[in-house]
Structures are given as C-alpha cells and as structure tokens.
Amino acid sequence: MKFFIYSLIFFFSALSVGAEGLETEGPLRSPFHSLDFFYQYTESRQFAKAKEALEFPSVVSEEKQELDAEKLRYLFDRFLWIDWDSVPKEEESKKNQNPLRIGSIPFGERTVPIIIHPILQNGERVWKISKSTVNAVDVLYDMYHPPAWKRWIPDSISYFSFLGVESWQWIGLAFVISLSFVLSFLFESVSHFIGGKILLKSSENLNDFLLALRKPARLFWFGILLTILKEGLDLAYSPKQFLQSSLNGMLIFSFLWFLYKSVDLFSDLLETKLGGDTETDILEHKKFKTSSVVIRRTLKLILILIGMSVVFMQFDEAKQFGVSLLASAGLAGIALGLAAQKTLGTVFAGIQLVLTQPVRIGDNVVVEKEFGLVEEIHFTFIVIRTKDLRRLIVPISYFLEKPFENWTKISSETIGNVLLYVRYETPIEILKKEATRFVLDHPLFSGATFGIQIIETSPNYITVQIQASGRNPEESFRLQTELREYMVGFLKNWEDGKFLP
C-alpha cells in the first residue's frame, strides 16, 4: 500500500512540477534518496536522468544506459516491493557504508539480488544501484519482458497510471472481471449439470446439496478464472499482489461458504435419516435435534471466525492490524469477561444442557405451572409453546438450577386420568364394562395402560378413577377429555341419572 501512495504522490508531483522542478541537489546522498531519485524520474519517463542512479561499466552508450533504466524500472514494478520506512536515509547511511540489499528477482533456480552501494564519484560518496544488478538487467528482461501485444497499446492510455495501474490495465481489468463473471455462470451450470447426472443416480436426497453448492461454486469459478486471466494484464508487483490476495480470500470464502451451508444440509439429512414412527426412533430424533441445534450454531460461528481470520491474513496490513488488535484486547477481554460473567455462564449452561439433555426439542414440560412444548433451544434461552399458543422464554440456567416436569424424558407415552363421582349403589362392574369398551375401541389409546379403581369414598358418593394411556401428551389429553365426556353422558342416561350424586 505504501508503494501505491508513493506512486500517486510521484505521479501528481510530476504533473504539477515538471521535470525541471524535481530535487536534484545531492540526490544520491543515501540509499533512500537514490531510490527516490530513480523512481521519480522513471515515473516521469525521463530515463536520461534516472540512469544517474545506476552504476554502469565504463564503456556503455548513453542510449543503452537509458534503456537499462527503463528495463530496470519495469522489473522493479513487477517483482520488487520496497519498505520505504526501512531504507536508510542520510544520517543512517553515514554510520553504515555497507552495501544494502533491497530485494531480489527470481532467475531459474536462484535469485538475482538488487544491491545499492556507495561509490566515489567526482570526489563525493554517492549511492547507486550496483553494477552486478545492472549487468543482469538484459537477462532478466528477456525472461520477464512485457507481452508482445503491449506494443500496440497507444501511449495515450499507457502513460497515465493510478495506484500503480496504468490506464489500459484498468480497462483490461474491467473486461477481465466481466468475462470471468459470465464464464463463472457457464462453468457452474455445466458442472452442476454433470454433478447432478452423476450424484442423483446414487441418491435423490443430494439434490438440495447440489442446489446449495451453486452459489459458492459460482464464486469459486469466478476467482479461478480471474486468477488466470489477470496474468495477461502485466500488472505491477503491488497491485498484482493486492489483487491476488483478494482472489485468495475470495476462494477461501467460497469454500467456507460451502461448508457453512453444508452444516445445515447434513444436519437436516441426519434428522431425516433418524426419523421414524417407533418410540425409540422418536426419542433418538429428539436427542439428535437438541444437540444439533447448538452444535450447528457453534460450528457456524467457528466457520465465520476462521473465515474472517484467514481472509484478513491474506493482506499484510490486516495481519498487523490483527496482531495489534489482539495485543490491545488483552486487558479489555479480561474486563469484558468480568462484566459478562452471567452471560458467559448462560452460554456454558447451554453447552451443559446439550451434553446432559434434561430437556430436548419436542419435549412436553411443565415450567412454573405452565404446560407446553419445547419449540426452540438457543445459546441462552429456550422457547416453550403453550396450549394457547403463547411463547414462554425461559433462560437456559433455569433448567439446570430449578425443578421442572418433563413428561417425555424417557417416553412420550403418558397416562390420562378421569375421575367420576357416583353413588354407593352404582353397579361398578357395568360401569367398568362400558368404560373398557369405549377405551379399547378408541384410536388414541396406546394399548399400554388401562385400569378402573375406586380411589376414595365419602359419606354421599364414591370416587372412581379411570386411567388410559396415549402415545404422547396431546393424544393422551384428547383421549382423556373424550372419555370424560362419554362417561358423563352415559351416567346421565343410565336410568335417568339415578347413580349420579
């Protein structure tokens, strides 16, 4: 980014001041000033002046020197990033007269170092780019020269640049991005069609998986295509590195996006696999769904944090920001932890609830004398739906610290009780026979528990209890109400209500 800023400053200074206004008094007195001198004059394409910062062999023509300065600037732009803050200035260079290596350019299996060193010129000590570096310019330029078609680009759109990117490169970048965008749709459609033909033969349930993959795949193809096509733009080192880092982040993001969507898909697929009609299947499904809700959200949060960290680490500036942010967040994190003890305790309580599962999604519970169905489980609270469709929001910690009723902890089957108050002379056997006939023929009766007993007596009547089980609390309640309604009608019509108290 510093290179971008310097390029911008040099560009506008060249326009406003002109070549004659550039600083020339003692321009080579330090490594910083020599490099600054070379970059300024090559930026304004005054290579006859820029060559003064290079050390040449004794017999080299003026034309060759200017050409070498132009070639070296091209190589610098493509392979070199200079940390201007670390380049010694005048005072520092007086203390240290050793040659300075400012970078290197790859050449086959080795690298060519870029050296700037002090030499004596007209009785003065000046810093110049070394003769060994200049001698390697032709070989390096032959290896990394601009593409042949670049000579056809008019100077009117290649001379001006912004942020280290020439005008024609901005136009080419817009074209490459548009082309990559169109081709990504085409490639994704073809891969989706082929993948669908292959995968759907093995399982039709993978259709949702393929649909969820489409957008991340489209972004992935866009990143791959742009990575390939950008090479034809012949970008300078800094903008090329910035663009490549952005594309790397995009590819990582597309992969994590796919994983993010896969968490929901695999969770739903497993829930479908565990579904069934038997009591065991229903209980296993409840256990898994309760665990999957918290685990799913935890995995998503982890993916988001990992994704943000990895994407930011593609940029050097973001790495430094992240380190400083972590360093400054130490004490703040401790203070935040102390201030949020209750909230953090609630989150850990949610994790404990997932592990122990005293309550699960779909359980019927009684909380504070309110009967309801556990509808949602979040990190810090649970949503319970009552019979009248109200929602109770109960903190997670409540279910770990206070007693509550869970009617479906072991089994969803529950027993309904119906109490009848009749006179002492009531023929109990006939009453039992009528209740038995009704319950055994009822579709809501689970067949597990049924009984009729006299449970209490008083001076004027006796209390008869009828027990019948349903497959779940809802069915048990309906069976209970229908049985009560039937038996009340039966007693009213039985000898004109003779046996009612």
N, C-alpha and C positions, 0 to 999 in steps of 0.2 A: 504493500500500500504506500510506503514511503516513496517508492520509485514512481508510482502514479502521480503523487503530489509534486515531486521534483520535476517530472516531465511536464506537468501542467504549468508550473512556475516558469520553467525554461522556455516553454512554447510562447506564453504570453509576453515574457520579457523580450524574446527575440522579435516579436511583432511590434512591440511598443518602443523599444530602444534601438533596435537595429544592430548590425554587426559592429559599427563604429563605437557604440555605447557600451560594449562588453568590457569587463575589467581585464586589463592586460598588464598592469603594473605588478611585477613579481608573481605571475600566475602559477608558477611551478614550484613554489617555495615549500610545499608539503604534499604528502600523498592526497589529502583531501582536495587541495587547490588544483593539483594536476588533473585529477579525475573530473573535478568540477569544470575545469577549463575544457577538457576533451569532450565532455557531454554537452556543454553549452554550444560549442562551435559545430559539432556534428549535428546537433539538433537543428541548427540554422543552415545546415548543409554547406558550411564553409570549411571544407576539408583541407584547404591550403593552410588555414590557421590551426586547425585541430591537429595536424601532423606534428606540430611542435611538441606535443606531449608524448611522442613516440621516439624511441631510440632506434636509429637505423644503422645498418652497415655504412661504411664510408662511401661506397660507390652505388648509389641508388638515385634514380632520376626523380625530379620533382613530381612528375606525373604518377610514377609508381608509389611515391610516398602518400600522395593524396588518395590514390586508390586503396592502399593498405589501410588508411584511416577510415575510409568508408566501409571496407570489409570488416574491420575490427569492430566498428560500432554495430554492424549487423549481427556479428557473433555475440557481442555483449548483450544485445537486446534479446537474443534467443536463449542464451544459456546462463547469464550472469545476473544475480541479484545482489546489489551492494547495500550493506547496512551502513548508511552514511554516518550514523552516530558513532560507529566503532572505528571509522577511518581516521588515523591520526591527523591532527591539524598542526599549525606551525610550531607551537610550543612543544607539543609532544614529539614531533619529528626531530627537533633539535636534540632531544635527550636520547632518541633511539635512531641510529642511522642504518639499521639493518634492513635488508630487502623485505618487502611486505607482499605476502600472497593474498590477493583479494578474491580468489576463486579459481575454478578450473573448468575446462571444456573437455568432455569425453572424446577420446580418439581411439577407436577399436577397443582393445582390452585394457588400455591405460588412459590417463588423462593428461592434458596439457595445462600446466599451471599458468595462471595470469599473475605476473610479477611486476611490481612497480618498485624501483630502487633509486637511490641518489647517485648522481654523477656530477663531475665538474664540467661546467660549460662557461667559457669566457670568464674564468676566474670565480664563478659563483657555483654554489651547490644547488642543484635543481633535481626534482623528482620526475622520472619518466618511466613509461611502460617499457619493460626490458626488451633488449634485442632478441633474446630467445623467444619471447612471446610474439614479437613482430615477425620473426622468421617463420613461425608456424602458421601465420595467417593464411597464406595461399593454400596450404594443405587442408586446413580446417574449412576454409571457404569452399573448396572444391567438394568436400564431403557434405557440407550443410548449406549449399548455395540456395538462393530463392528458387521457387518453381519457374520453369521456362516461360509459362504463360504470363508471369507477372510483368514481363517487359511490355506487354500490350496494354497495361493499365495506364491511362493518361496521368501525367504528373499533377493535373488539377485536382485529382481525387486521391492522390497518394502522398502529396506533400504535407497536408494538414493532418494533425492527429489529435485525439482527445483521450486522456488516461492511457497513453501508450498504445492506442489502437488507431491505425490510420483510417481515413475516411472510407476507402474502398473496403476495408476489413469490416467496418460497421455495416456496410451494405451487404457484404457477403455473409456476415453473422446473422443478419435478419433473414436472408434467404435460406441459410442452412437450418436455422431454427424452424422456419415454416415447413421446409422439406422434411425434416425429422418428425415434425408433428403429424404430417399427412401419412408418412410411411409407417409411423408407430401404430396408427389405426389399422393400416393394411396388414402389417405383420401380426398384430394382436388378433385380428379377425381370422387370419389363416391359421395361426397356432391354436386359437380357440376351437376352430372347426376340426382340425386334426386331432387335438386332445379330446374333444367330445366324442369323435368316432371311436377312438381307442378306449377311453375310460368308461364310457357309457355301456360298452359291451360287458364289462365286468360288474358294474353296479349303477343302477339308475339314481341312487342317492348322491352320486358325485356331481349331479347337475348344479346344485347350489354351490358346491365347491368351485366349479368352473366359472360360474357367474360372479362369485366373489373375487376370483382371480383376475377378472378382466381389467379393471381399472389399475391395479398395481402392475399388471403385465404391460399395459399401455405406457405407463410411466417408465417402466424398466426399458422397454424398447426405445422410447424417446431418448433416454440417457445414453444407451449404447450407440444409437445412430448418430447422435450429436457428438459423442466422443470420437467416432470415426471421421465424420465429415469435417469437424473443426480443424483437422490436421491440414486440410487444403488451404486454410486461411493464412498460414505462415505468421501466426501471432508471435509477439514478443514474449519474453520469459514471464514477466509479472502478470499480464492479462491472461496468458495461457495457463499459468499455474492457478490463478484465481478461478478461471472457468473450469479447469479440471477438478479442482477441489469442490466446486459447486456440483459438478456432474457426479463425482464420487458420493457426495452427500445425497444426491437425488437417487442414485442406485441403492444406497443403503436404506434410504427412506422407503423406497418401493418394496424392498424385501421385508422390512419391519411392518409396513402397512399390510402386506400379505399375511404375515404372522398374526398381526392384530385381528384381522378378520377371521383367520383360521381358528383362533381361540374359541370364538362363538360357534363356528360351524362344527368343530369337533365336539364341543360340549353338547350342542343340540343333537348331534348324531349319536353320542353315547347315551343321552337321555332317551332317545327313541329306541335304541337297542335294549335298554333296561326296562322299557315299558312292558306291561303285561297285565293280565286280569287276575292272577292269583294274589293271595295276601302277601306272600313273600316278595313277589315282583313289585307290588305297590310300596312296600316298606323300603326295599332296596332303591327304588326310584326316588323316594323322598330323601333318603340319606345322601344319595349322589347329588340331587338337585341342590340341597342345602350346602353341601361342600363346594359344588361347582360355582355357585353364585359368588362366594367370597374369593375363591381361588381364581376365578375368571377375572374379577376386577383387579386382584393383586397382580396377576400376570400382565394385564393391560397397562397398569401403572408402571410396572417394571420395564415393559417394552417402550413406553413413552420416555422414561428416564434414560434408558440405554440409547434409544434413537437420538434424543437431543444431545447426549454426550458425544456419541460417535460422529454425528453430523458436524457439531461445533469443532471437534478435534481435527477436522479436515482443514481448518483455517488456523494459521499460526497466531493471528491476533486473537482468535476465540480461545485458543489454548492458554495464552497468557491471561486473558480475562477470567477463564475458569479457575486457574491456579490462584489468582489474586482474590477471586470471589470465595473460594474455599478457605483461603487463609483468613480473610476478614470475617467469614461466617462462623469461626470457631466459638468466640465468646457469645456472639448473637445466638448461635444454636443452643448453647447452654441456657441462656436466658429464656429463649423460646421454649425449651424443654421444661424448665421450671414453671413457666407461665401456663403451659398447656398440659400439665400433669393429668388433669381429669380427662381431657380429650384423648391423649395418648393411652391412658388407662382403658378408655372405652374401646379404642381400636384393638388393643391387645385382648380385651374381653371378647371382641368379635372373633378373633383368631381362636381363642379358647373355646368359644361356643361351637365353632366349626369342628374342632377336634373332638369335643365331648358329645356334642349334639343332644343336649337336653330337649331341644325343640328344633323342628325341621319345617321347611316349606311344605304346606299342605296339612300340617298337624292341627287338630282341634284342641284349643286350650281355653282355660278359664283364668283370666287375669283381672284382679280387682272386681270379682263377681260378674265379669263380663265374659260371655261365651263368644268365641269367634274362631276364624280360620287364619292361620299364619299365611299371609299373602306374599310378603317380601321380606328379605333379610339383607340389610346393608351393613356397612362397617360399624356404624354407631347406633343404629336403631332397627326395630322390627315393626312392620306394618301388619296389623291384625284387622281382618274384616269381620264385623259383627253381623248378626242375622238381619238387622235392619239396614245393612249396607253402609253403616258408619265405619270409619277407619280409626283404630287406636294406634297411636305412635308411642311405642314403648322402648326406652333405652335398652341396649344390649345387656348392660350390667344388671338390670332388674332380674333377668332370667338366671343369673349366676349368684345373686345375693338374696333373693326372696323366694318363698314357696309359691308355686302355681300348679294348676292342674293341667296335665297333658293326657287327653283322652285317647290319643292314638300313638303313644310312645312305643308300646310293644305290638299292639294290634289295633287296626282301625275298627274292629268289631266292638260294639257297645250294647249294653242291655237297657231297655226301656222298662219303666215301672208304671203300672196303672193301679190305683187304689180305688176300691169300691166299698161303699158303706151300706150294709144290708141288715135286715132284721134277723133275730136269732132263729126264727122258724124257716129261713130260706133253705131250700134243698141245695146244699153245696155241690152235690155230685152233678146235678143238672146244670148248675152254673159253670162248673169246670168243663163239662162236656161241650157247652155252647162256645166258651172261650177257646177251647182247644181246637174246635172245628174252624173257627174264624182265623186263628193264628196260623195253623198248619197249611191252610189254603191260600194264605196271603203271599204275594210275590216278594214283598220286602223282608220276609222272615228269613234269617240266615240259616236256620236249622241247628244252631249250636246250643242255645239255651232257651228253655221254656219251663215255666212252673207256676202253680197256683197254690197259695198258702193263706191261712188265716193268721195274721201277724199281730192283731190287737183286739181286745174286747173292751166294751164299755157297758154301762147299765142299759142303754137303749139300742145299741147296734154292735155289730162286729165289723172288723176291717179286713177285707180280702185283697191280697196283693197278687197281681198277675205280672209275670216277668217274661219278656220276649226279646231276643237279640236281633239286631240288624247288622248289615255288613259294614256300616260306618255310622257316625253320629247323625248325619242327615236322614238316612233311611230309618235308623232306629227311632228318631223323633217322629217321623211321619207314621211309622207303624204304631207307635205309642198313642198318638192323637186319634188315629183311625180306630184303634182297638177301644179306646175310651169312649169315643162317640158311638160305636156299635153297641157296647155293653150297656151304656146309659139308655139307649133306645130299647134294647132288649128288656131291661128291668122295668121300664115304663110300660111296655106292652105285655109283660108277663103277669097274667092275672090282674090286669089293670093297675099295675104298680103296687101290688099287695105287699111285696117284700122290701120296698123302699122305706127308710126310717121315717 
